[in-house]
Amino acid sequence: MSRPRVFQIGGRRWRWVYRKMRTAFGLCDYGRREITIDSSPCHTGQARLDTEIHEALHALQAFATEEHTTAVANTLSEILYGLGYRLTDQVEGRGYIGK
């Protein structure tokens, strides 16, 4: 597992961690204010971007339904991926860049 990163989401500090997961691609833990993303090599590309957005939306909009969160994340990941955003090996081994 890489070192956690910290982001402000909805005015609160959230930890963002990567580790291999067995049953999900991502998890939003409201109690710990922690987002976990599956670091498996098969979880890459637009699917990874979609998961990152999906979990951030959960943290930002806890009131939203799973269906709404999925629809918004899918749309945003399609747009960003279409614009050229890709996972790169930057500091901490994670980061996105655009064209």
C-alpha positions as CSV (number, residue, x, y, z in Angstrom):
1,M,0.0,0.0,0.0
2,S,1.3,3.4,-0.9
3,R,1.4,6.4,1.5
4,P,-2.0,8.0,1.8
5,R,-2.7,11.3,0.2
6,V,-5.0,13.9,1.8
7,F,-7.6,15.9,0.0
8,Q,-10.2,18.5,1.1
9,I,-13.7,17.1,0.1
10,G,-16.7,19.1,1.2
11,G,-14.5,21.2,3.5
12,R,-13.2,18.1,5.4
13,R,-9.9,16.2,5.2
14,W,-10.2,12.8,3.5
15,R,-7.4,10.2,3.2
16,W,-7.0,8.6,-0.2
17,V,-5.3,5.2,-0.1
18,Y,-4.5,2.5,-2.7
19,R,-4.4,-1.2,-1.9
20,K,-5.4,-4.5,-3.4
21,M,-9.1,-5.2,-2.8
22,R,-10.9,-8.4,-3.2
23,T,-14.6,-7.5,-3.5
24,A,-14.7,-4.0,-4.8
25,F,-12.9,-1.4,-6.9
26,G,-13.4,1.3,-4.4
27,L,-14.7,2.1,-0.9
28,C,-15.8,5.3,0.8
29,D,-15.6,5.0,4.6
30,Y,-17.5,8.0,6.0
31,G,-16.5,7.2,9.6
32,R,-12.8,7.3,8.9
33,R,-13.1,9.8,6.1
34,E,-11.0,7.5,3.9
35,I,-11.3,6.5,0.3
36,T,-9.7,3.3,-0.7
37,I,-9.0,2.5,-4.4
38,D,-8.1,-1.0,-5.7
39,S,-4.5,-1.0,-6.8
40,S,-4.7,-4.3,-8.8
41,P,-2.9,-4.1,-12.1
42,C,-6.1,-5.0,-13.9
43,H,-7.9,-1.9,-12.5
44,T,-6.6,0.7,-14.9
45,G,-7.6,3.2,-17.6
46,Q,-11.1,4.6,-17.7
47,A,-12.3,2.1,-15.1
48,R,-9.8,3.4,-12.5
49,L,-10.7,7.0,-13.4
50,D,-14.4,6.2,-13.0
51,T,-13.8,4.6,-9.6
52,E,-11.8,7.5,-8.4
53,I,-14.6,9.9,-9.4
54,H,-17.3,7.6,-8.0
55,E,-15.7,7.4,-4.6
56,A,-15.0,11.2,-4.4
57,L,-18.7,11.8,-5.3
58,H,-19.7,9.5,-2.4
59,A,-17.6,11.6,0.0
60,L,-18.9,14.9,-1.4
61,Q,-22.6,13.9,-1.7
62,A,-23.4,11.3,1.0
63,F,-27.1,11.9,0.3
64,A,-27.0,10.8,-3.3
65,T,-28.2,7.4,-4.4
66,E,-25.8,4.8,-5.7
67,E,-27.6,5.1,-9.1
68,H,-27.0,8.9,-9.3
69,T,-23.4,8.6,-8.2
70,T,-22.7,5.9,-10.8
71,A,-24.4,7.9,-13.6
72,V,-22.4,11.1,-12.8
73,A,-19.1,9.3,-12.3
74,N,-19.6,7.4,-15.6
75,T,-20.3,10.6,-17.5
76,L,-17.4,12.5,-16.0
77,S,-14.9,9.7,-16.5
78,E,-16.0,9.4,-20.2
79,I,-15.5,13.2,-20.7
80,L,-12.1,13.3,-18.9
81,Y,-10.8,10.1,-20.5
82,G,-12.0,11.4,-23.9
83,L,-10.0,14.6,-23.2
84,G,-6.9,12.6,-22.6
85,Y,-6.6,12.2,-18.9
86,R,-4.5,9.1,-18.1
87,L,-3.0,7.5,-15.0
88,T,0.8,8.2,-14.8
89,D,3.6,7.1,-12.5
90,Q,4.2,10.4,-10.6
91,V,4.9,11.2,-7.0
92,E,3.5,8.4,-4.8
93,G,2.9,6.4,-7.9
94,R,-0.5,7.9,-8.7
95,G,-1.6,10.9,-10.7
96,Y,-3.6,11.9,-13.7
97,I,-2.5,14.1,-16.6
98,G,-4.3,15.5,-19.6
99,K,-3.1,16.0,-23.1
